[in-house]
Amino acid sequence: MILWALGFSVLGLLLGPFLGIATDRLIDRVAPQLELRCSSCGHGLGIRSLIPVFHWRQKCAECGSGLGARYVSVDLLAVIVFGLLAVRFGVSFKLVPYLFLGAVLVVLTVVDSETHLLPNIVVWPSIWVAIPTTLILSQVLDDARFAAAVMGGVVFGGFIGLSHIAYARGMGRGDVKLALLLGLFVGWVSIDLLDAVRLVLYAMILALLGGALIGLAFNAVMKRGKAEIPFGPALAAASLTIIITSQTILSGFGG
């Protein structure tokens, strides 16, 4: 299992530069190219910038600046997320869609952290990929997992949607769509509808607590009063945490 997890961590590292390209283009709204860009002047860094780890020390030929924290963050997040998901699901059909989710969340976490936006061009296609994928794999596994996924999406998306209606400044429409996507995958961990609801509730509570603590810490350190804090990273981190620890959580209910 250690070698299995290590292998997928390496896969995350290899995919990191390509996730970095997607992140970069979504933040700066430029056409994608097969290279990373200088974080200072935007100059292309060439095909060598796609070599994992080595590109962290690469310097821009135009201004001499380093690669920037954005790409390193994407690489490290991909390594951690892919490794943990490989440990959780092992050699299983279920690992594939969760790796897809992990890649999407790495990109959205960095984008939302910098722009406070969760782009429709990523979230909506991810939802439309998730629905048929979980449906087909549920048929392959011959269980009620898809019903649990739908339940998770409805509960998570519905709760965040109501929060958006009640307080639009604190919860954006992007958070609602992301919650729908996350609910599908949190619910799909279980074959039981009640367990799916329990897991989603845990994810919501963890996200709210995490978002509140991050907001308090940020405002205290930066002394900015009530600065807006992106909620997408908290939703993503909380949901991944519940997905990865779901076996332990459900065993506490005798599941």
ROFIFI-165634 format. One record per residue: x, y, z of N, C-alpha, C in turn; residue in one letter. Coordinates in pm, whole numbers, padded with zeros to 5 digits, always signed. Layout:
<sites>
XYZXYZXYZA...
</sites>
This chain:
<sites>
+00083-00122+00000+00000+00000+00000+00086+00126+00000M+00202+00119+00068+00292+00234+00071+00342+00267-00071I+00381+00163-00144+00428+00184-00281+00315+00235-00370L+00194+00184-00347+00078+00228-00423+00054+00378-00402W+00056+00420-00274+00035+00561-00242+00148+00647-00297A+00271+00595-00286+00386+00669-00338+00376+00688-00488L+00330+00583-00557+00315+00591-00702+00216+00699-00743G+00105+00710-00670+00006+00811-00706+00048+00950-00660F+00131+00957-00556+00188+01087-00519+00279+01136-00631S+00357+01044-00689+00443+01080-00802+00357+01122-00921V+00245+01052-00943+00154+01092-01050+00104+01235-01028L+00070+01267-00904+00027+01403-00872+00137+01504-00902G+00262+01466-00872+00375+01554-00899+00393+01576-01049L+00374+01469-01128+00388+01479-01273+00277+01564-01334L+00158+01553-01277+00045+01631-01329+00044+01773-01278L+00121+01799-01171+00122+01932-01110+00143+02047-01207G+00246+02041-01294+00267+02152-01388+00148+02176-01481P+00079+02069-01521-00036+02085-01611-00155+02144-01535F-00171+02105-01409-00273+02169-01326-00236+02314-01302L-00106+02341-01293-00058+02478-01279-00092+02563-01400G-00082+02504-01519-00120+02576-01641-00267+02614-01637I-00352+02516-01598-00495+02544-01589-00523+02653-01486A-00458+02644-01372-00477+02743-01266-00434+02882-01313T-00318+02887-01373-00262+03013-01422-00356+03079-01522D-00407+03000-01615-00492+03055-01721-00628+03098-01667R-00679+03027-01567-00808+03065-01509-00796+03194-01429L-00684+03212-01362-00665+03332-01281-00640+03455-01368I-00551+03440-01464-00513+03556-01546-00590+03567-01677D-00677+03469-01705-00765+03472-01822-00688+03489-01953R-00589+03402-01972-00512+03402-02096-00524+03264-02160V-00493+03256-02288-00503+03129-02361-00398+03030-02308A-00435+02904-02290-00340+02805-02240-00230+02773-02340P-00109+02757-02291+00005+02714-02371+00080+02607-02293Q+00161+02529-02362+00229+02417-02299+00356+02464-02229L+00337+02553-02133+00447+02605-02052+00389+02684-01936E+00465+02696-01829+00426+02783-01720+00474+02924-01751L+00424+03021-01676+00460+03160-01701+00523+03221-01576R+00606+03320-01597+00667+03393-01487+00557+03462-01406C+00562+03447-01275+00459+03506-01190+00470+03658-01182S+00584+03712-01224+00604+03857-01216+00571+03929-01346S+00628+03882-01457+00609+03954-01584+00522+03879-01684C+00487+03753-01656+00401+03677-01745+00471+03615-01864G+00602+03627-01871+00679+03569-01982+00677+03416-01974H+00662+03350-02088+00663+03205-02092+00797+03148-02051G+00795+03036-01976+00917+02978-01923+00964+02856-02001L+00895+02826-02112+00940+02718-02198+00899+02579-02151G+00925+02481-02234+00884+02343-02207+00953+02287-02084I+01071+02339-02048+01142+02290-01930+01066+02319-01801R+00976+02415-01805+00899+02449-01685+00800+02338-01648S+00783+02239-01735+00692+02127-01706+00762+02012-01636L+00893+02025-01612+00966+01920-01543+00943+01935-01393I+00879+01837-01329+00847+01849-01186+00971+01872-01100P+00954+01943-00993+01055+01974-00891+01164+02067-00945V+01226+02032-01056+01334+02113-01112+01285+02254-01147F+01159+02264-01187+01109+02396-01228+01093+02491-01109H+01097+02439-00986+01082+02526-00869+01195+02629-00860W+01312+02593-00914+01428+02682-00907+01452+02757-01038R+01360+02740-01133+01379+02803-01263+01361+02955-01254Q+01442+03029-01327+01436+03174-01329+01386+03223-01465K+01314+03332-01464+01262+03391-01587+01376+03457-01665C+01384+03429-01795+01489+03488-01878+01468+03637-01899A+01345+03685-01881+01316+03827-01904+01346+03914-01783E+01295+03872-01665+01308+03958-01546+01389+03895-01434C+01422+03767-01447+01503+03702-01345+01428+03656-01222G+01296+03671-01222+01217+03628-01107+01203+03476-01103S+01169+03424-00985+01147+03281-00970+01009+03241-01019G+00981+03112-01009+00856+03058-01061+00734+03112-00986L+00747+03135-00857+00634+03186-00780+00568+03078-00697G+00501+03120-00589+00441+03025-00495+00321+02952-00553A+00254+03011-00653+00133+02950-00708+00159+02809-00761R+00261+02794-00842+00289+02664-00904+00338+02562-00802Y+00421+02606-00709+00469+02515-00605+00352+02465-00521V+00259+02555-00489+00141+02517-00412+00058+02412-00485S+00039+02431-00614-00036+02334-00694+00033+02199-00693V+00164+02197-00714+00239+02071-00716+00225+01997-00584D+00246+02067-00473+00243+02003-00342+00103+01954-00306L+00002+02035-00338-00135+01992-00313-00169+01866-00391L-00127+01860-00517-00154+01742-00600-00087+01618-00543A+00037+01632-00496+00109+01519-00435+00034+01467-00312V-00005+01558-00225-00072+01519-00100-00208+01456-00127I-00288+01522-00210-00424+01475-00237-00423+01339-00308V-00341+01324-00410-00336+01198-00484-00287+01084-00394F-00186+01111-00312-00134+01008-00223-00238+00963-00122G-00309+01057-00060-00410+01022+00041-00528+00948-00021L-00569+00989-00140-00680+00920-00206-00641+00777-00245L-00517+00758-00285-00469+00623-00318-00470+00534-00195A-00433+00589-00080-00439+00512+00045-00582+00476+00079V-00673+00573+00062-00813+00550+00100-00881+00446+00014R-00862+00451-00118-00940+00365-00206-00863+00245-00260F-00731+00247-00249-00652+00132-00291-00675+00097-00437G-00665-00032-00467-00685-00080-00604-00835-00097-00625V-00899+00005-00677-01045+00005-00688-01089+00095-00803S-01202+00059-00862-01263+00144-00964-01292+00284-00909F-01324+00289-00780-01366+00415-00718-01254+00518-00713K-01130+00471-00720-01018+00564-00711-01016+00663-00828L-01054+00617-00946-01043+00701-01067-01126+00829-01056V-01256+00821-01026-01332+00947-01015-01285+01035-00901P-01234+00975-00794-01187+01057-00683-01055+01127-00717Y-00973+01066-00800-00854+01135-00849-00894+01253-00937L-00997+01232-01018-01051+01343-01099-01096+01457-01008F-01172+01421-00903-01217+01523-00808-01099+01594-00744L-00997+01516-00705-00881+01575-00641-00812+01676-00730G-00796+01643-00858-00732+01736-00952-00814+01864-00966A-00945+01850-00977-01033+01966-00989-01023+02055-00865V-01021+01992-00748-01018+02069-00623-00884+02140-00603L-00776+02079-00648-00646+02147-00640-00651+02278-00719V-00702+02269-00841-00711+02389-00926-00805+02493-00865V-00924+02450-00823-01023+02544-00771-00977+02608-00640L-00906+02532-00557-00858+02585-00430-00762+02702-00452T-00668+02685-00544-00571+02791-00570-00638+02909-00640V-00725+02881-00735-00795+02989-00807-00881+03070-00710V-00960+03002-00627-01048+03073-00534-00968+03151-00430D-00853+03097-00388-00769+03165-00289-00718+03298-00343S-00691+03304-00473-00636+03426-00532-00742+03521-00586E-00852+03467-00636-00951+03552-00703-01086+03560-00633T-01111+03472-00535-01242+03461-00469-01351+03421-00570H-01310+03346-00671-01404+03299-00773-01387+03149-00794L-01498+03082-00824-01497+02941-00861-01553+02934-01003L-01468+02930-01105-01512+02947-01244-01611+02840-01291P-01718+02886-01354-01816+02794-01411-01755+02698-01512N-01651+02744-01582-01590+02663-01687-01524+02538-01630I-01501+02537-01498-01447+02418-01432-01556+02343-01355V-01636+02418-01279-01732+02354-01188-01843+02280-01262V-01906+02346-01359-02018+02282-01428-01976+02157-01507W-01870+02162-01589-01827+02039-01656-01793+01927-01559P-01736+01963-01443-01702+01862-01344-01827+01793-01290S-01932+01870-01271-02059+01811-01225-02115+01717-01331I-02111+01762-01457-02168+01680-01564-02081+01558-01596W-01956+01561-01558-01873+01441-01567-01901+01348-01449V-01920+01407-01331-01940+01328-01209-02069+01247-01212A-02176+01306-01263-02306+01238-01258-02306+01107-01339I-02272+01109-01468-02272+00981-01541-02163+00885-01494P-02049+00939-01449-01941+00852-01403-01984+00773-01279T-02041+00842-01181-02086+00772-01061-02202+00678-01091T-02287+00716-01186-02399+00629-01225-02347+00500-01289L-02256+00513-01384-02203+00395-01454-02126+00304-01359I-02039+00363-01276-01962+00281-01184-02050+00218-01077L-02159+00284-01040-02253+00224-00946-02318+00099-01007S-02345+00105-01138-02400-00012-01206-02296-00124-01212Q-02170-00086-01235-02062-00186-01239-02046-00253-01103V-02053-00171-00996-02038-00224-00860-02166-00290-00810L-02276-00269-00884-02404-00331-00852-02450-00298-00709D-02454-00171-00677-02502-00131-00546-02580+00000-00558D-02622+00054-00443-02707+00173-00442-02627+00301-00425A-02500+00297-00465-02412+00411-00443-02461+00538-00514R-02520+00525-00631-02560+00644-00705-02671+00719-00632F-02764+00646-00572-02870+00710-00493-02810+00788-00377A-02707+00731-00314-02640+00799-00203-02568+00924-00254A-02510+00916-00375-02443+01031-00434-02542+01144-00460A-02657+01110-00517-02760+01211-00543-02807+01274-00413V-02828+01190-00311-02869+01241-00181-02765+01338-00126M-02639+01301-00137-02532+01388-00090-02530+01521-00162G-02546+01517-00294-02547+01640-00372-02664+01731-00337G-02780+01671-00319-02900+01749-00286-02886+01815-00149V-02839+01737-00050-02828+01790+00086-02720+01897+00095V-02602+01868+00040-02490+01964+00049-02521+02089-00033F-02562+02070-00158-02595+02184-00243-02713+02263-00189G-02813+02193-00135-02930+02260-00080-02897+02345+00041G-02813+02291+00131-02777+02366+00252-02698+02491+00217F-02597+02476+00131-02516+02592+00093-02600+02690+00011I-02694+02636-00069-02783+02723-00145-02871+02808-00054G-02925+02748+00050-03006+02823+00146-02921+02926+00219L-02796+02890+00248-02705+02985+00313-02677+03104+00222S-02666+03076+00092-02643+03184-00005-02763+03278-00011H-02884+03221-00008-03005+03303-00011-03014+03389+00114I-02977+03330+00228-02987+03402+00355-02879+03509+00369A-02758+03480+00315-02647+03574+00331-02556+03564+00211Y-02594+03633+00104-02522+03622-00023-02379+03672-00014A-02352+03768+00074-02216+03820+00085-02120+03718+00147R-02173+03630+00229-02087+03531+00294-02075+03402+00217G-02168+03375+00127-02169+03249+00053-02209+03277-00091M-02116+03257-00183-02143+03290-00322-02209+03178-00399G-02256+03208-00519-02318+03107-00604-02218+02999-00644R-02091+03039-00658-01988+02939-00689-01976+02835-00579G-01991+02878-00453-01987+02784-00341-02102+02685-00348D-02218+02732-00393-02334+02644-00405-02308+02534-00507V-02255+02573-00623-02226+02474-00727-02115+02378-00685K-02014+02430-00617-01907+02344-00568-01962+02245-00465L-02052+02291-00379-02112+02203-00278-02190+02090-00343A-02258+02119-00453-02330+02015-00526-02233+01908-00577L-02122+01952-00635-02020+01859-00683-01962+01777-00568L-01928+01844-00459-01869+01775-00345-01968+01679-00281L-02093+01720-00273-02195+01633-00215-02210+01502-00291G-02200+01508-00423-02206+01387-00504-02097+01288-00463L-01975+01338-00445-01863+01250-00414-01860+01209-00267F-01900+01298-00177-01908+01260-00036-02014+01152-00017V-02129+01171-00080-02236+01072-00070-02200+00939-00134G-02122+00943-00242-02089+00822-00318-01994+00729-00242W-01935+00778-00135-01849+00693-00052-01931+00580+00010V-02058+00607+00038-02143+00511+00109-02248+00451+00015S-02302+00338+00057-02414+00278-00017-02546+00301+00055I-02539+00366+00170-02658+00388+00253-02695+00536+00251D-02821+00565+00228-02865+00704+00218-02844+00781+00348L-02873+00717+00461-02856+00784+00589-02708+00813+00617L-02622+00717+00582-02478+00739+00599-02429+00853+00510D-02485+00861+00390-02447+00970+00299-02482+01105+00360A-02600+01115+00420-02641+01240+00484-02550+01272+00602V-02516+01170+00681-02426+01191+00795-02291+01246+00750R-02235+01185+00646-02105+01230+00597-02110+01373+00545L-02216+01406+00473-02232+01542+00422-02246+01642+00536V-02320+01606+00640-02335+01695+00754-02200+01719+00822L-02121+01613+00835-01986+01629+00892-01902+01723+00805Y-01912+01705+00674-01835+01790+00583-01878+01936+00595A-02008+01960+00606-02058+02097+00619-02009+02161+00749M-02020+02086+00859-01977+02139+00989-01828+02169+00987I-01749+02077+00933-01605+02095+00928-01568+02215+00840L-01639+02231+00727-01611+02344+00638-01645+02476+00705A-01757+02482+00774-01798+02605+00841-01700+02641+00953L-01660+02541+01031-01564+02567+01138-01429+02610+01081L-01384+02537+00978-01256+02570+00916-01257+02708+00855G-01364+02742+00783-01374+02873+00722-01376+02984+00825G-01448+02960+00936-01456+03062+01041-01320+03083+01108A-01251+02974+01137-01120+02985+01202-01018+03054+01112L-01020+03018+00983-00928+03082+00889-00959+03232+00879I-01087+03265+00872-01126+03405+00863-01083+03485+00986G-01104+03428+01105-01065+03495+01228-00914+03514+01234L-00840+03409+01197-00694+03416+01201-00643+03520+01100A-00700+03518+00979-00656+03612+00876-00681+03756+00918F-00801+03781+00967-00835+03917+01006-00754+03965+01126N-00721+03871+01216-00641+03907+01332-00498+03941+01292A-00441+03860+01203-00303+03881+01160-00291+04004+01071V-00383+04016+00975-00376+04126+00878-00440+04255+00930M-00516+04243+01040-00583+04359+01099-00669+04432+00996K-00754+04352+00929-00837+04408+00823-00985+04408+00857R-01017+04391+00984-01157+04395+01022-01233+04274+00974G-01325+04293+00878-01406+04182+00826-01376+04160+00678K-01254+04123+00648-01216+04096+00510-01286+03970+00460A-01323+03970+00331-01389+03853+00273-01287+03741+00253E-01323+03623+00298-01236+03506+00287-01302+03406+00193I-01231+03355+00092-01291+03256+00003-01329+03129+00078P-01449+03079+00054-01499+02962+00126-01473+02832+00051F-01441+02842-00079-01418+02723-00159-01309+02632-00103G-01192+02686-00064-01087+02599-00008-01132+02524+00117P-01213+02589+00202-01263+02522+00322-01359+02409+00285A-01446+02433+00187-01536+02328+00140-01459+02210+00084L-01357+02240+00003-01278+02134-00059-01201+02053+00045A-01133+02122+00137-01053+02054+00238-01140+01970+00331A-01253+02024+00373-01342+01951+00462-01399+01826+00394A-01441+01840+00269-01499+01726+00198-01396+01617+00173S-01275+01655+00134-01170+01555+00113-01136+01485+00245L-01134+01560+00353-01106+01501+00484-01212+01396+00520T-01338+01429+00497-01447+01334+00528-01441+01214+00435I-01413+01235+00308-01401+01123+00214-01289+01029+00256I-01174+01084+00291-01057+01002+00325-01077+00929+00457I-01148+00990+00551-01168+00927+00682-01306+00862+00695T-01378+00847+00586-01517+00800+00593-01530+00660+00653S-01434+00572+00627-01443+00439+00686-01442+00444+00837Q-01354+00525+00893-01346+00539+01039-01473+00603+01093T-01524+00705+01023-01646+00773+01068-01764+00676+01070I-01781+00604+00960-01897+00514+00949-01886+00395+01043L-01765+00353+01073-01749+00240+01166-01799+00279+01304S-01798+00409+01334-01851+00456+01462-02002+00443+01470G-02067+00433+01353-02211+00410+01350-02245+00264+01328F-02140+00182+01331-02163+00040+01306-02173+00008+01161G-02128+00105+01070-02138+00084+00927-02013+00025+00870G
</sites>
